[in-house]
Amino acid sequence: RLLNEAAPGAIDERAVNRISPSKPSRFHVTENQNLAISAAKGSGIKVVNVGAEDIIEGQPHLILGLVWQMVKMALLSKINLRSNPFLIRLLLEGETLEDLLKLPPEQLLMRWVNYHLAQSSCSRRLRNFGSDVADSEIYAHLLQQIDPGRRVSAADVMRLGDKTARAQQVVS
């Protein structure tokens, strides 16, 4: 179901074996997992060295990798001009609407974050969703900009020396 949320129609529900909780058939469980893996690959999710048995056995690092990709795909699929017409504000000087529409959702999200950072007192800009957000500064400034009534300011967050403490302040 999560995969169908991320990529509608990826798995035809009629093809899924209905399994009795009291007498699960190993064959049907494996068949369902193979169906899910094939659908995930077909939807653009990177499935490397993951088989039905890995999922059945509950290999956490493999399952978390798949789930994270599905969640990311589901969230990014909602970032488009049709669903969010205000994204037109993200046009850069000299850029056409066609250019903006060609950007992948992740780039649109990055553009949206940078738009709000430019409106705030933050001089930093987001270039990636890895090292650039690791210290929570960008998140703290973004949240202060889009939720000015927030009880914790970006300055308060940045006074904390510990990155974990900063992250906790940002998400609380």
C-alpha positions as CSV (number, residue, x, y, z in Angstrom):
1,R,0.0,0.0,0.0
2,L,2.9,2.4,0.7
3,L,4.3,1.8,-2.7
4,N,0.9,2.5,-4.3
5,E,0.8,5.7,-2.3
6,A,4.2,6.7,-3.7
7,A,3.5,5.5,-7.2
8,P,-0.2,5.1,-7.8
9,G,-1.0,1.8,-9.6
10,A,2.4,0.3,-9.1
11,I,0.8,-2.9,-7.7
12,D,-2.5,-4.2,-8.9
13,E,-4.3,-5.1,-5.7
14,R,-6.0,-8.0,-7.6
15,A,-2.6,-9.6,-8.0
16,V,-1.8,-9.7,-4.3
17,N,-2.4,-13.0,-2.6
18,R,-4.8,-12.8,0.4
19,I,-3.1,-14.5,3.2
20,S,-4.8,-16.0,6.2
21,P,-3.1,-14.8,9.4
22,S,-3.7,-18.1,11.1
23,K,-2.2,-20.2,8.2
24,P,0.2,-18.1,6.1
25,S,1.5,-19.9,3.1
26,R,5.2,-19.4,2.7
27,F,4.8,-19.6,-1.1
28,H,2.1,-16.9,-1.2
29,V,4.1,-14.6,1.2
30,T,7.2,-15.0,-1.0
31,E,5.1,-14.4,-4.1
32,N,3.7,-11.1,-2.6
33,Q,7.2,-9.9,-1.7
34,N,8.5,-10.6,-5.2
35,L,5.6,-8.7,-6.6
36,A,6.4,-5.7,-4.3
37,I,10.1,-5.8,-5.2
38,S,9.3,-5.9,-9.0
39,A,6.8,-3.0,-8.6
40,A,9.3,-1.0,-6.6
41,K,12.0,-1.5,-9.3
42,G,9.5,-0.6,-12.0
43,S,8.6,2.6,-10.1
44,G,12.2,3.8,-10.0
45,I,13.1,2.7,-6.5
46,K,16.7,1.4,-6.2
47,V,16.5,-2.2,-5.1
48,V,20.0,-3.6,-4.7
49,N,20.6,-7.0,-3.1
50,V,17.1,-7.2,-1.7
51,G,15.1,-10.3,-2.1
52,A,11.8,-11.6,-0.8
53,E,13.5,-13.6,2.0
54,D,15.2,-10.4,3.2
55,I,11.9,-8.7,3.6
56,I,10.2,-11.8,5.2
57,E,13.1,-12.1,7.6
58,G,12.8,-8.4,8.5
59,Q,16.3,-7.2,7.6
60,P,16.0,-3.7,9.2
61,H,18.7,-1.9,7.1
62,L,17.2,-3.2,3.8
63,I,13.6,-2.6,4.7
64,L,14.4,0.9,6.0
65,G,16.2,1.7,2.8
66,L,13.2,0.7,0.8
67,V,10.7,2.4,3.0
68,W,12.7,5.7,3.0
69,Q,12.7,5.7,-0.8
70,M,9.0,5.1,-0.9
71,V,8.3,7.8,1.6
72,K,10.5,10.2,-0.3
73,M,8.9,9.4,-3.6
74,A,5.4,9.9,-2.1
75,L,6.3,13.2,-0.6
76,L,8.1,14.5,-3.6
77,S,5.3,13.5,-6.0
78,K,3.1,16.1,-4.2
79,I,5.5,18.9,-5.1
80,N,4.3,20.3,-8.4
81,L,2.7,23.5,-9.8
82,R,-0.7,21.9,-10.2
83,S,-1.0,21.0,-6.5
84,N,0.9,24.1,-5.4
85,P,0.4,27.1,-7.7
86,F,2.2,29.4,-5.4
87,L,5.4,27.7,-6.6
88,I,5.3,30.3,-9.4
89,R,7.1,32.6,-7.0
90,L,10.2,30.4,-7.3
91,L,10.9,31.6,-10.8
92,L,14.4,33.0,-11.1
93,E,15.1,36.1,-13.1
94,G,15.1,35.3,-16.8
95,E,13.6,31.8,-16.2
96,T,10.4,30.8,-18.0
97,L,7.6,28.8,-16.5
98,E,8.6,25.9,-18.8
99,D,12.0,25.9,-17.3
100,L,10.5,25.7,-13.8
101,L,8.2,22.9,-14.8
102,K,11.1,20.8,-16.0
103,L,12.8,20.8,-12.6
104,P,12.5,17.5,-10.7
105,P,10.5,17.7,-7.4
106,E,13.6,17.6,-5.3
107,Q,15.0,20.7,-7.1
108,L,11.6,22.5,-6.6
109,L,11.7,21.7,-2.9
110,M,15.3,23.0,-2.7
111,R,14.2,26.1,-4.6
112,W,11.3,26.6,-2.2
113,V,13.6,26.3,0.9
114,N,16.1,28.8,-0.6
115,Y,13.2,31.2,-1.4
116,H,12.2,31.2,2.2
117,L,15.8,31.4,3.4
118,A,16.3,34.5,1.3
119,Q,13.2,36.1,2.9
120,S,14.7,35.4,6.4
121,S,17.8,36.6,8.0
122,C,19.7,33.5,7.0
123,S,22.6,33.9,4.6
124,R,23.0,30.2,3.9
125,R,21.4,28.5,1.0
126,L,20.6,24.8,0.6
127,R,22.6,22.9,-2.0
128,N,21.9,19.4,-0.9
129,F,19.7,17.5,1.6
130,G,22.7,15.9,3.3
131,S,25.5,17.9,4.8
132,D,23.7,21.2,4.3
133,V,21.0,20.3,6.8
134,A,23.1,18.3,9.2
135,D,23.6,21.2,11.7
136,S,19.9,22.1,11.7
137,E,20.6,25.8,10.9
138,I,18.7,25.8,7.6
139,Y,15.7,24.0,9.2
140,A,15.7,26.4,12.1
141,H,15.6,29.5,9.8
142,L,13.1,27.9,7.5
143,L,10.7,27.1,10.3
144,Q,11.1,30.5,11.8
145,Q,10.2,32.0,8.4
146,I,7.2,29.9,7.6
147,D,5.9,29.8,11.3
148,P,6.8,33.1,12.9
149,G,4.7,32.3,16.0
150,R,7.1,29.4,16.8
151,R,8.2,29.5,20.4
152,V,11.8,28.6,19.6
153,S,13.7,31.0,17.3
154,A,16.5,30.1,14.9
155,A,18.9,32.0,17.1
156,D,17.9,29.9,20.2
157,V,18.5,26.7,18.2
158,M,21.9,27.8,17.0
159,R,23.0,28.7,20.5
160,L,22.9,25.0,21.3
161,G,26.3,23.4,20.6
162,D,25.2,19.9,20.2
163,K,23.8,18.9,16.8
164,T,21.4,16.4,18.4
165,A,20.0,19.0,20.8
166,R,19.6,21.4,17.8
167,A,17.7,18.7,15.8
168,Q,15.4,18.0,18.8
169,Q,14.6,21.7,19.1
170,V,13.8,21.9,15.4
171,V,11.4,19.0,15.5
172,S,9.7,19.9,18.8
